[in-house]
Amino acid sequence: MGQETIGTTLRSWRKKRKISQLDLALEVGVSPKHISFVETGRSGASRKLILSLATALQLPAVETGHLLTLGGFSAQSLHPALSEEAYTAIQTTLQTLLDKHHPFPAAAVDAAYRFVGYNQSFEALIRFFLGADALGRFDNLLVLTFSPKGLRPYFPEADTLHAFMAQRIRQERHLALNPEIAELFFSSPSPELPTSLGEAHTPLPVVSFRMQKRDVHLAFFSVITTFGTPLDMRAGEFRIETLFPLDLPTETFLKSLI
């Protein structure tokens, strides 16, 4: 496996987005030759160019920071840490969005999938499967979902769902390098990440799944939305997962929980 550089990473993301060097160059205002030189390591890239490339390629906030780090720049300087006031404002906005999704479940998480908030429907659904203290025992959506002591036994297609999420995690290096999450998904605290992200399949942000407890059969599709813009390192760390019923019995059951 070759060494990861800003050039190899840029090329992987460009291929993944199916953008030619010419189109990318036109988008950021440089020559195709310069893009080629950056990708092959013959030229470096300024911080401004890296940010322009990240915007053009619609990179997630964490991957923008990683690209800056590979280019020799500090990712921390993208945006200053949120003030307590700003964080509270974002949290309030997230909670409003979650509540608006009622009577269907929704939860907000940070970059590590730690809970930031959830609505009453989500709380009721988890309480049905795991008891009233479940959200006190689990503070992480991934651990809650895939732990054998969490929701995993209630997914008839748990292995398929696990594989889907494992692929997503491999695309988000900060998650794959988290020992707790890596052990849960890869049985190793240090999984080997794919060098070429362009060669790896990127799961869609929508997934359907079924849940079952005794004679209760539920069917959902889930949508994950990132809160913020690709360059907003702090606000971009928040995501909202919204669940929608796939059939009338599931919708009726969810409404009966509240």
DRENPA-3360 file (N, C-alpha, C; in nm, 2 decimals, always signed):
BEGIN
1 = MGQETIGT = +0.08/-0.12/+0.00/+0.00/+0.00/+0.00/+0.09/+0.12/+0.00 ~ +0.07/+0.21/-0.10/+0.15/+0.33/-0.11/+0.12/+0.43/+0.00 ~ +0.22/+0.52/+0.02/+0.20/+0.63/+0.12/+0.09/+0.73/+0.07 ~ +0.01/+0.77/+0.17/-0.10/+0.86/+0.13/-0.04/+1.00/+0.13 ~ -0.06/+1.08/+0.02/-0.02/+1.21/+0.01/-0.13/+1.30/-0.03 ~ -0.11/+1.43/-0.03/-0.22/+1.52/-0.07/-0.26/+1.49/-0.22 ~ -0.16/+1.45/-0.30/-0.18/+1.42/-0.44/-0.26/+1.30/-0.46 ~ -0.23/+1.19/-0.39/-0.30/+1.06/-0.41/-0.44/+1.08/-0.35;
9 = TLRSWRKK = -0.46/+1.15/-0.24/-0.59/+1.17/-0.19/-0.68/+1.26/-0.28 ~ -0.62/+1.37/-0.33/-0.69/+1.45/-0.42/-0.74/+1.37/-0.54 ~ -0.65/+1.29/-0.60/-0.68/+1.22/-0.72/-0.80/+1.12/-0.69 ~ -0.79/+1.05/-0.57/-0.89/+0.96/-0.53/-1.03/+1.03/-0.52 ~ -1.03/+1.14/-0.46/-1.16/+1.21/-0.44/-1.21/+1.27/-0.58 ~ -1.12/+1.31/-0.67/-1.16/+1.36/-0.80/-1.22/+1.24/-0.88 ~ -1.16/+1.13/-0.88/-1.22/+1.01/-0.95/-1.35/+0.97/-0.89 ~ -1.35/+0.98/-0.76/-1.48/+0.94/-0.69/-1.59/+1.03/-0.73;
17 = RKISQLDL = -1.56/+1.16/-0.75/-1.67/+1.25/-0.79/-1.69/+1.25/-0.94 ~ -1.60/+1.18/-1.01/-1.61/+1.17/-1.16/-1.59/+1.30/-1.22 ~ -1.49/+1.37/-1.18/-1.46/+1.50/-1.23/-1.32/+1.50/-1.30 ~ -1.31/+1.55/-1.42/-1.18/+1.55/-1.49/-1.09/+1.65/-1.44 ~ -0.96/+1.64/-1.46/-0.86/+1.74/-1.42/-0.90/+1.88/-1.48 ~ -0.94/+1.88/-1.61/-0.98/+2.00/-1.68/-1.10/+2.07/-1.61 ~ -1.20/+1.99/-1.58/-1.32/+2.05/-1.51/-1.29/+2.10/-1.37 ~ -1.21/+2.03/-1.30/-1.17/+2.07/-1.17/-1.08/+2.20/-1.17;
25 = ALEVGVSP = -1.00/+2.20/-1.27/-0.91/+2.32/-1.29/-0.99/+2.44/-1.32 ~ -1.09/+2.43/-1.41/-1.18/+2.54/-1.44/-1.26/+2.58/-1.32 ~ -1.30/+2.49/-1.24/-1.38/+2.52/-1.12/-1.30/+2.60/-1.02 ~ -1.17/+2.57/-1.00/-1.09/+2.64/-0.90/-1.01/+2.75/-0.95 ~ -1.00/+2.77/-1.09/-0.93/+2.88/-1.14/-0.78/+2.86/-1.16 ~ -0.74/+2.73/-1.19/-0.60/+2.71/-1.21/-0.59/+2.62/-1.34 ~ -0.47/+2.59/-1.39/-0.45/+2.52/-1.51/-0.47/+2.37/-1.48 ~ -0.51/+2.29/-1.58/-0.51/+2.14/-1.56/-0.37/+2.09/-1.53;
33 = KHISFVET = -0.27/+2.15/-1.59/-0.13/+2.11/-1.56/-0.10/+2.12/-1.41 ~ -0.15/+2.23/-1.35/-0.12/+2.25/-1.21/-0.19/+2.14/-1.13 ~ -0.31/+2.10/-1.16/-0.38/+2.00/-1.09/-0.31/+1.87/-1.11 ~ -0.26/+1.84/-1.23/-0.18/+1.72/-1.25/-0.05/+1.72/-1.17 ~ +0.01/+1.83/-1.16/+0.14/+1.84/-1.09/+0.11/+1.82/-0.94 ~ +0.00/+1.87/-0.88/-0.03/+1.85/-0.74/-0.06/+1.70/-0.72 ~ -0.13/+1.64/-0.81/-0.17/+1.50/-0.79/-0.05/+1.41/-0.80 ~ +0.05/+1.44/-0.88/+0.17/+1.36/-0.89/+0.28/+1.40/-0.80;
41 = GRSGASRK = +0.26/+1.50/-0.72/+0.36/+1.54/-0.62/+0.47/+1.63/-0.67 ~ +0.45/+1.68/-0.80/+0.55/+1.76/-0.86/+0.54/+1.91/-0.81 ~ +0.42/+1.94/-0.76/+0.39/+2.08/-0.71/+0.31/+2.06/-0.58 ~ +0.33/+2.16/-0.50/+0.25/+2.17/-0.38/+0.12/+2.24/-0.40 ~ +0.04/+2.26/-0.30/-0.08/+2.34/-0.31/-0.09/+2.43/-0.19 ~ -0.13/+2.55/-0.22/-0.15/+2.65/-0.11/-0.27/+2.62/-0.03 ~ -0.28/+2.68/+0.09/-0.40/+2.65/+0.17/-0.53/+2.70/+0.10 ~ -0.51/+2.81/+0.03/-0.63/+2.86/-0.04/-0.67/+2.77/-0.15;
49 = LILSLATA = -0.58/+2.71/-0.22/-0.61/+2.62/-0.33/-0.67/+2.49/-0.27 ~ -0.62/+2.44/-0.16/-0.68/+2.32/-0.10/-0.82/+2.34/-0.06 ~ -0.85/+2.46/+0.00/-0.99/+2.49/+0.04/-1.08/+2.50/-0.09 ~ -1.03/+2.56/-0.19/-1.10/+2.57/-0.32/-1.13/+2.43/-0.38 ~ -1.03/+2.34/-0.37/-1.05/+2.21/-0.42/-1.15/+2.13/-0.34 ~ -1.14/+2.15/-0.20/-1.23/+2.08/-0.12/-1.38/+2.12/-0.14 ~ -1.40/+2.25/-0.17/-1.53/+2.30/-0.20/-1.58/+2.25/-0.33 ~ -1.49/+2.25/-0.43/-1.53/+2.20/-0.57/-1.56/+2.05/-0.56;
57 = LQLPAVET = -1.49/+1.97/-0.48/-1.51/+1.83/-0.47/-1.62/+1.79/-0.37 ~ -1.67/+1.89/-0.30/-1.78/+1.88/-0.20/-1.73/+1.78/-0.09 ~ -1.61/+1.80/-0.04/-1.56/+1.71/+0.07/-1.63/+1.74/+0.20 ~ -1.65/+1.63/+0.28/-1.69/+1.65/+0.41/-1.59/+1.73/+0.49 ~ -1.64/+1.79/+0.60/-1.55/+1.87/+0.68/-1.43/+1.80/+0.73 ~ -1.44/+1.68/+0.78/-1.33/+1.61/+0.83/-1.23/+1.58/+0.72 ~ -1.28/+1.54/+0.60/-1.18/+1.52/+0.49/-1.12/+1.64/+0.44 ~ -1.18/+1.76/+0.45/-1.12/+1.89/+0.42/-1.00/+1.91/+0.52;
65 = GHLLTLGG = -1.03/+1.88/+0.64/-0.92/+1.90/+0.74/-0.81/+1.80/+0.72 ~ -0.84/+1.68/+0.68/-0.73/+1.58/+0.65/-0.65/+1.63/+0.53 ~ -0.72/+1.68/+0.43/-0.64/+1.73/+0.31/-0.55/+1.85/+0.34 ~ -0.60/+1.93/+0.43/-0.51/+2.04/+0.48/-0.39/+1.99/+0.55 ~ -0.41/+1.89/+0.64/-0.30/+1.83/+0.71/-0.20/+1.77/+0.62 ~ -0.25/+1.70/+0.52/-0.15/+1.64/+0.42/-0.08/+1.74/+0.35 ~ -0.14/+1.86/+0.33/-0.07/+1.97/+0.26/+0.02/+2.05/+0.35 ~ +0.03/+2.01/+0.48/+0.12/+2.08/+0.57/+0.06/+2.20/+0.64;
73 = FSAQSLHP = -0.08/+2.20/+0.64/-0.15/+2.32/+0.71/-0.23/+2.27/+0.83 ~ -0.26/+2.36/+0.92/-0.34/+2.32/+1.03/-0.49/+2.32/+1.00 ~ -0.55/+2.20/+1.03/-0.69/+2.19/+1.00/-0.77/+2.27/+1.11 ~ -0.71/+2.29/+1.23/-0.78/+2.36/+1.33/-0.81/+2.50/+1.30 ~ -0.74/+2.56/+1.21/-0.76/+2.70/+1.18/-0.87/+2.73/+1.08 ~ -0.94/+2.62/+1.04/-1.05/+2.64/+0.94/-1.15/+2.73/+1.00 ~ -1.19/+2.70/+1.12/-1.29/+2.78/+1.20/-1.25/+2.77/+1.34 ~ -1.26/+2.88/+1.42/-1.24/+2.87/+1.56/-1.34/+2.78/+1.63;
81 = ALSEEAYT = -1.31/+2.73/+1.75/-1.41/+2.65/+1.82/-1.53/+2.73/+1.85 ~ -1.64/+2.66/+1.85/-1.77/+2.73/+1.87/-1.77/+2.78/+2.01 ~ -1.83/+2.90/+2.03/-1.85/+2.96/+2.16/-1.97/+2.88/+2.23 ~ -1.98/+2.89/+2.35/-2.09/+2.83/+2.42/-2.23/+2.88/+2.37 ~ -2.23/+3.00/+2.34/-2.35/+3.06/+2.29/-2.39/+3.01/+2.15 ~ -2.28/+2.99/+2.06/-2.31/+2.94/+1.93/-2.35/+2.80/+1.93 ~ -2.28/+2.72/+2.02/-2.31/+2.58/+2.03/-2.46/+2.56/+2.08 ~ -2.50/+2.64/+2.18/-2.63/+2.63/+2.23/-2.73/+2.67/+2.12;
89 = AIQTTLQT = -2.70/+2.77/+2.03/-2.79/+2.80/+1.92/-2.80/+2.69/+1.82 ~ -2.69/+2.62/+1.79/-2.70/+2.51/+1.70/-2.78/+2.39/+1.76 ~ -2.75/+2.37/+1.89/-2.82/+2.26/+1.96/-2.97/+2.29/+1.96 ~ -3.01/+2.41/+1.98/-3.15/+2.45/+1.98/-3.21/+2.43/+1.84 ~ -3.14/+2.47/+1.74/-3.19/+2.45/+1.60/-3.20/+2.30/+1.57 ~ -3.11/+2.22/+1.61/-3.11/+2.08/+1.59/-3.23/+2.02/+1.65 ~ -3.26/+2.06/+1.78/-3.37/+2.00/+1.85/-3.50/+2.04/+1.79 ~ -3.51/+2.16/+1.74/-3.63/+2.21/+1.67/-3.66/+2.12/+1.54;
97 = LLDKHHPF = -3.55/+2.09/+1.47/-3.56/+2.00/+1.35/-3.61/+1.86/+1.39 ~ -3.55/+1.81/+1.50/-3.59/+1.68/+1.55/-3.74/+1.67/+1.59 ~ -3.78/+1.78/+1.66/-3.92/+1.78/+1.71/-4.02/+1.79/+1.59 ~ -3.98/+1.86/+1.49/-4.06/+1.88/+1.37/-4.08/+1.74/+1.30 ~ -4.00/+1.65/+1.32/-4.01/+1.52/+1.26/-4.11/+1.42/+1.33 ~ -4.16/+1.46/+1.44/-4.26/+1.39/+1.52/-4.38/+1.37/+1.43 ~ -4.44/+1.25/+1.43/-4.43/+1.14/+1.53/-4.33/+1.03/+1.49 ~ -4.24/+1.06/+1.40/-4.14/+0.97/+1.36/-4.01/+0.99/+1.42;
105 = PAAAVDAA = -3.93/+0.89/+1.44/-3.80/+0.90/+1.52/-3.69/+0.98/+1.45 ~ -3.62/+1.06/+1.52/-3.50/+1.13/+1.47/-3.40/+1.16/+1.58 ~ -3.28/+1.16/+1.55/-3.17/+1.19/+1.65/-3.06/+1.27/+1.58 ~ -3.00/+1.35/+1.66/-2.88/+1.43/+1.61/-2.76/+1.38/+1.68 ~ -2.65/+1.37/+1.61/-2.52/+1.32/+1.66/-2.41/+1.41/+1.62 ~ -2.29/+1.40/+1.69/-2.18/+1.48/+1.65/-2.09/+1.39/+1.55 ~ -1.97/+1.43/+1.52/-1.89/+1.36/+1.43/-1.85/+1.22/+1.47 ~ -1.85/+1.19/+1.60/-1.82/+1.06/+1.65/-1.95/+0.98/+1.68;
113 = YRFVGYNQ = -2.06/+1.03/+1.63/-2.20/+0.97/+1.65/-2.24/+0.97/+1.80 ~ -2.19/+1.06/+1.88/-2.24/+1.08/+2.01/-2.37/+1.16/+2.01 ~ -2.46/+1.12/+2.09/-2.59/+1.19/+2.08/-2.58/+1.34/+2.12 ~ -2.64/+1.42/+2.04/-2.66/+1.56/+2.07/-2.80/+1.59/+2.11 ~ -2.89/+1.51/+2.06/-3.03/+1.53/+2.09/-3.11/+1.42/+2.02 ~ -3.24/+1.41/+2.06/-3.33/+1.32/+1.99/-3.47/+1.36/+2.03 ~ -3.57/+1.32/+1.95/-3.71/+1.36/+1.97/-3.78/+1.25/+2.06 ~ -3.90/+1.28/+2.10/-3.98/+1.19/+2.18/-4.00/+1.06/+2.11;
121 = SFEALIRF = -4.02/+1.06/+1.98/-4.05/+0.94/+1.91/-3.93/+0.84/+1.91 ~ -3.81/+0.90/+1.89/-3.69/+0.82/+1.90/-3.67/+0.76/+2.04 ~ -3.69/+0.84/+2.14/-3.68/+0.79/+2.28/-3.78/+0.68/+2.30 ~ -3.90/+0.69/+2.26/-4.01/+0.59/+2.28/-3.97/+0.46/+2.20 ~ -3.92/+0.47/+2.08/-3.88/+0.35/+2.01/-3.77/+0.28/+2.08 ~ -3.67/+0.35/+2.12/-3.56/+0.28/+2.19/-3.61/+0.22/+2.32 ~ -3.70/+0.29/+2.39/-3.76/+0.24/+2.52/-3.83/+0.11/+2.49 ~ -3.90/+0.10/+2.38/-3.98/-0.02/+2.35/-3.89/-0.14/+2.33;
129 = FLGADALG = -3.77/-0.12/+2.27/-3.68/-0.23/+2.24/-3.59/-0.26/+2.36 ~ -3.54/-0.16/+2.43/-3.43/-0.18/+2.52/-3.47/-0.14/+2.67 ~ -3.58/-0.08/+2.69/-3.62/-0.04/+2.82/-3.59/+0.11/+2.85 ~ -3.64/+0.16/+2.96/-3.64/+0.30/+2.99/-3.51/+0.36/+3.01 ~ -3.41/+0.28/+3.05/-3.27/+0.33/+3.08/-3.18/+0.32/+2.96 ~ -3.22/+0.28/+2.85/-3.13/+0.25/+2.74/-3.05/+0.37/+2.70 ~ -3.11/+0.48/+2.68/-3.04/+0.60/+2.64/-2.95/+0.66/+2.75 ~ -2.97/+0.61/+2.87/-2.87/+0.64/+2.97/-2.75/+0.55/+2.97;
137 = RFDNLLVL = -2.77/+0.43/+2.91/-2.66/+0.34/+2.90/-2.58/+0.36/+2.78 ~ -2.64/+0.41/+2.67/-2.57/+0.43/+2.55/-2.57/+0.57/+2.51 ~ -2.45/+0.63/+2.49/-2.45/+0.77/+2.45/-2.40/+0.79/+2.31 ~ -2.39/+0.68/+2.24/-2.34/+0.68/+2.10/-2.43/+0.60/+2.01 ~ -2.48/+0.66/+1.90/-2.57/+0.60/+1.81/-2.52/+0.47/+1.75 ~ -2.40/+0.47/+1.71/-2.34/+0.35/+1.65/-2.33/+0.23/+1.75 ~ -2.29/+0.26/+1.87/-2.28/+0.16/+1.97/-2.42/+0.11/+2.01 ~ -2.51/+0.20/+2.03/-2.65/+0.17/+2.05/-2.71/+0.07/+1.95;
145 = TFSPKGLR = -2.68/+0.10/+1.82/-2.74/+0.03/+1.71/-2.67/-0.11/+1.69 ~ -2.54/-0.11/+1.70/-2.47/-0.24/+1.66/-2.41/-0.32/+1.78 ~ -2.42/-0.27/+1.90/-2.38/-0.36/+2.01/-2.47/-0.47/+2.03 ~ -2.41/-0.59/+2.06/-2.50/-0.71/+2.10/-2.59/-0.68/+2.22 ~ -2.55/-0.59/+2.30/-2.63/-0.55/+2.42/-2.73/-0.44/+2.38 ~ -2.72/-0.39/+2.26/-2.81/-0.28/+2.21/-2.91/-0.33/+2.12 ~ -2.93/-0.27/+2.01/-3.04/-0.30/+1.91/-3.00/-0.41/+1.81 ~ -2.88/-0.45/+1.80/-2.84/-0.55/+1.70/-2.93/-0.67/+1.70;
153 = PYFPEADT = -2.96/-0.73/+1.81/-3.04/-0.85/+1.81/-3.18/-0.83/+1.75 ~ -3.22/-0.71/+1.73/-3.36/-0.68/+1.68/-3.36/-0.65/+1.53 ~ -3.25/-0.66/+1.47/-3.24/-0.64/+1.32/-3.23/-0.78/+1.26 ~ -3.34/-0.83/+1.19/-3.33/-0.95/+1.12/-3.21/-0.96/+1.01 ~ -3.18/-0.84/+0.96/-3.07/-0.84/+0.86/-2.95/-0.76/+0.92 ~ -2.92/-0.80/+1.04/-2.81/-0.72/+1.11/-2.68/-0.73/+1.04 ~ -2.64/-0.84/+0.98/-2.51/-0.85/+0.91/-2.51/-0.76/+0.79 ~ -2.61/-0.75/+0.72/-2.62/-0.66/+0.60/-2.60/-0.51/+0.64;
161 = LHAFMAQR = -2.68/-0.48/+0.74/-2.68/-0.34/+0.79/-2.54/-0.31/+0.85 ~ -2.48/-0.40/+0.92/-2.35/-0.39/+0.98/-2.24/-0.36/+0.87 ~ -2.25/-0.44/+0.76/-2.16/-0.43/+0.65/-2.17/-0.29/+0.58 ~ -2.30/-0.25/+0.57/-2.33/-0.12/+0.51/-2.26/-0.01/+0.59 ~ -2.28/-0.01/+0.72/-2.22/+0.09/+0.81/-2.07/+0.08/+0.81 ~ -2.02/-0.04/+0.81/-1.87/-0.05/+0.81/-1.81/+0.01/+0.69 ~ -1.87/+0.00/+0.58/-1.82/+0.07/+0.46/-1.82/+0.22/+0.47 ~ -1.93/+0.27/+0.53/-1.94/+0.41/+0.55/-1.83/+0.46/+0.65;
169 = IRQERHLA = -1.81/+0.38/+0.75/-1.71/+0.42/+0.85/-1.57/+0.42/+0.79 ~ -1.54/+0.33/+0.70/-1.41/+0.33/+0.63/-1.39/+0.46/+0.55 ~ -1.50/+0.52/+0.51/-1.49/+0.65/+0.44/-1.46/+0.77/+0.53 ~ -1.48/+0.75/+0.66/-1.47/+0.86/+0.75/-1.36/+0.82/+0.85 ~ -1.24/+0.85/+0.82/-1.12/+0.80/+0.89/-1.12/+0.83/+1.04 ~ -1.19/+0.94/+1.08/-1.19/+0.97/+1.23/-1.27/+0.87/+1.30 ~ -1.37/+0.81/+1.23/-1.45/+0.70/+1.30/-1.37/+0.57/+1.30 ~ -1.31/+0.54/+1.18/-1.24/+0.41/+1.17/-1.12/+0.41/+1.27;
177 = LNPEIAEL = -1.07/+0.52/+1.31/-0.96/+0.52/+1.40/-1.00/+0.54/+1.54 ~ -1.13/+0.54/+1.57/-1.18/+0.54/+1.70/-1.18/+0.40/+1.76 ~ -1.10/+0.37/+1.86/-1.09/+0.23/+1.91/-1.22/+0.16/+1.94 ~ -1.31/+0.23/+2.00/-1.44/+0.17/+2.04/-1.52/+0.13/+1.92 ~ -1.53/+0.22/+1.82/-1.60/+0.19/+1.70/-1.53/+0.09/+1.61 ~ -1.40/+0.10/+1.60/-1.32/+0.01/+1.52/-1.34/-0.13/+1.57 ~ -1.34/-0.15/+1.70/-1.35/-0.28/+1.76/-1.49/-0.34/+1.73 ~ -1.59/-0.25/+1.74/-1.73/-0.29/+1.72/-1.75/-0.34/+1.57;
185 = FFSSPSPE = -1.68/-0.27/+1.48/-1.70/-0.30/+1.34/-1.59/-0.39/+1.27 ~ -1.47/-0.38/+1.32/-1.36/-0.45/+1.25/-1.29/-0.54/+1.34 ~ -1.33/-0.56/+1.46/-1.27/-0.65/+1.56/-1.12/-0.62/+1.58 ~ -1.09/-0.49/+1.56/-0.95/-0.44/+1.57/-0.95/-0.29/+1.61 ~ -0.87/-0.25/+1.70/-0.86/-0.11/+1.73/-0.80/-0.02/+1.62 ~ -0.73/-0.08/+1.53/-0.67/+0.00/+1.42/-0.69/-0.06/+1.28 ~ -0.81/-0.05/+1.23/-0.83/-0.11/+1.10/-0.75/-0.04/+0.99 ~ -0.72/-0.11/+0.88/-0.65/-0.06/+0.77/-0.74/+0.02/+0.68;
193 = LPTSLGEA = -0.71/+0.14/+0.66/-0.80/+0.23/+0.58/-0.76/+0.21/+0.43 ~ -0.86/+0.22/+0.34/-0.83/+0.22/+0.20/-0.75/+0.34/+0.16 ~ -0.64/+0.31/+0.08/-0.56/+0.43/+0.04/-0.63/+0.51/-0.07 ~ -0.70/+0.44/-0.16/-0.77/+0.51/-0.26/-0.91/+0.52/-0.23 ~ -0.96/+0.63/-0.18/-1.10/+0.65/-0.16/-1.18/+0.64/-0.29 ~ -1.12/+0.68/-0.40/-1.19/+0.67/-0.52/-1.22/+0.53/-0.57 ~ -1.15/+0.43/-0.52/-1.17/+0.29/-0.55/-1.27/+0.23/-0.46 ~ -1.31/+0.30/-0.35/-1.40/+0.24/-0.26/-1.54/+0.29/-0.28;
201 = HTPLPVVS = -1.64/+0.20/-0.27/-1.78/+0.24/-0.29/-1.82/+0.33/-0.18 ~ -1.89/+0.43/-0.21/-1.95/+0.52/-0.11/-2.09/+0.49/-0.09 ~ -2.13/+0.44/+0.03/-2.28/+0.41/+0.05/-2.36/+0.54/+0.04 ~ -2.48/+0.52/-0.01/-2.58/+0.63/-0.01/-2.62/+0.67/+0.13 ~ -2.66/+0.80/+0.15/-2.70/+0.84/+0.28/-2.84/+0.79/+0.32 ~ -2.90/+0.70/+0.24/-3.03/+0.64/+0.27/-3.02/+0.49/+0.28 ~ -3.08/+0.43/+0.38/-3.07/+0.29/+0.39/-3.21/+0.24/+0.45 ~ -3.26/+0.13/+0.40/-3.38/+0.07/+0.45/-3.34/-0.05/+0.54;
209 = FRMQKRDV = -3.43/-0.08/+0.64/-3.40/-0.19/+0.73/-3.53/-0.23/+0.80 ~ -3.53/-0.35/+0.86/-3.64/-0.40/+0.94/-3.60/-0.42/+1.08 ~ -3.69/-0.41/+1.17/-3.67/-0.44/+1.31/-3.78/-0.53/+1.36 ~ -3.75/-0.62/+1.46/-3.85/-0.71/+1.51/-3.83/-0.74/+1.65 ~ -3.94/-0.74/+1.73/-3.94/-0.78/+1.87/-4.08/-0.85/+1.89 ~ -4.06/-0.98/+1.92/-4.18/-1.07/+1.94/-4.26/-1.06/+1.81 ~ -4.39/-1.02/+1.83/-4.48/-1.02/+1.71/-4.49/-0.88/+1.64 ~ -4.40/-0.79/+1.68/-4.40/-0.66/+1.63/-4.29/-0.65/+1.52;
217 = HLAFFSVI = -4.34/-0.62/+1.39/-4.25/-0.62/+1.28/-4.25/-0.47/+1.23 ~ -4.14/-0.41/+1.22/-4.13/-0.27/+1.17/-4.04/-0.26/+1.05 ~ -4.07/-0.17/+0.96/-3.99/-0.14/+0.84/-3.96/+0.01/+0.83 ~ -3.84/+0.05/+0.81/-3.80/+0.19/+0.81/-3.71/+0.21/+0.69 ~ -3.70/+0.34/+0.65/-3.58/+0.39/+0.58/-3.53/+0.51/+0.65 ~ -3.40/+0.52/+0.65/-3.33/+0.62/+0.73/-3.25/+0.71/+0.64 ~ -3.26/+0.84/+0.67/-3.18/+0.94/+0.59/-3.09/+1.02/+0.69 ~ -2.96/+1.02/+0.65/-2.87/+1.10/+0.73/-2.83/+1.23/+0.66;
225 = TTFGTPLD = -2.85/+1.34/+0.73/-2.82/+1.47/+0.68/-2.71/+1.54/+0.76 ~ -2.61/+1.59/+0.69/-2.51/+1.67/+0.76/-2.55/+1.81/+0.78 ~ -2.53/+1.86/+0.90/-2.57/+2.00/+0.94/-2.45/+2.09/+0.92 ~ -2.46/+2.17/+0.82/-2.35/+2.27/+0.79/-2.30/+2.25/+0.65 ~ -2.18/+2.32/+0.62/-2.13/+2.32/+0.49/-1.99/+2.24/+0.49 ~ -1.94/+2.20/+0.38/-1.82/+2.12/+0.38/-1.70/+2.19/+0.45 ~ -1.69/+2.32/+0.45/-1.58/+2.39/+0.51/-1.61/+2.43/+0.65 ~ -1.73/+2.41/+0.70/-1.77/+2.45/+0.83/-1.73/+2.33/+0.93;
233 = MRAGEFRI = -1.61/+2.34/+0.97/-1.56/+2.22/+1.05/-1.64/+2.20/+1.18 ~ -1.69/+2.30/+1.24/-1.76/+2.28/+1.37/-1.90/+2.24/+1.34 ~ -1.98/+2.33/+1.27/-2.12/+2.29/+1.25/-2.13/+2.17/+1.16 ~ -2.04/+2.15/+1.07/-2.04/+2.03/+0.98/-2.02/+1.90/+1.06 ~ -1.99/+1.91/+1.18/-1.97/+1.78/+1.26/-2.10/+1.72/+1.31 ~ -2.21/+1.80/+1.29/-2.34/+1.75/+1.34/-2.42/+1.68/+1.23 ~ -2.49/+1.57/+1.26/-2.57/+1.51/+1.16/-2.70/+1.48/+1.22 ~ -2.80/+1.47/+1.14/-2.94/+1.43/+1.18/-2.98/+1.30/+1.11;
241 = ETLFPLDL = -3.02/+1.20/+1.19/-3.07/+1.08/+1.13/-3.22/+1.08/+1.15 ~ -3.29/+1.07/+1.04/-3.44/+1.07/+1.05/-3.49/+0.94/+1.00 ~ -3.58/+0.88/+1.07/-3.64/+0.75/+1.03/-3.78/+0.77/+0.98 ~ -3.81/+0.70/+0.87/-3.95/+0.71/+0.81/-4.01/+0.57/+0.80 ~ -4.13/+0.55/+0.83/-4.20/+0.42/+0.81/-4.21/+0.38/+0.67 ~ -4.18/+0.26/+0.64/-4.20/+0.20/+0.50/-4.33/+0.15/+0.48 ~ -4.41/+0.13/+0.58/-4.54/+0.07/+0.56/-4.64/+0.13/+0.66 ~ -4.77/+0.10/+0.64/-4.87/+0.15/+0.73/-4.87/+0.09/+0.87;
249 = PTETFLKS = -4.84/-0.04/+0.89/-4.83/-0.09/+1.02/-4.72/-0.03/+1.11 ~ -4.61/+0.00/+1.04/-4.50/+0.07/+1.11/-4.54/+0.21/+1.15 ~ -4.61/+0.28/+1.06/-4.65/+0.42/+1.09/-4.75/+0.42/+1.21 ~ -4.85/+0.32/+1.20/-4.95/+0.31/+1.31/-4.88/+0.28/+1.44 ~ -4.78/+0.19/+1.44/-4.72/+0.15/+1.57/-4.64/+0.27/+1.63 ~ -4.57/+0.35/+1.54/-4.50/+0.46/+1.59/-4.59/+0.57/+1.66 ~ -4.70/+0.59/+1.60/-4.80/+0.68/+1.65/-4.86/+0.64/+1.78 ~ -4.86/+0.50/+1.80/-4.92/+0.45/+1.92/-4.82/+0.46/+2.04;
257 = LI = -4.70/+0.48/+2.01/-4.60/+0.49/+2.12/-4.61/+0.62/+2.20 ~ -4.66/+0.72/+2.14/-4.66/+0.85/+2.20/-4.80/+0.88/+2.26;
% end
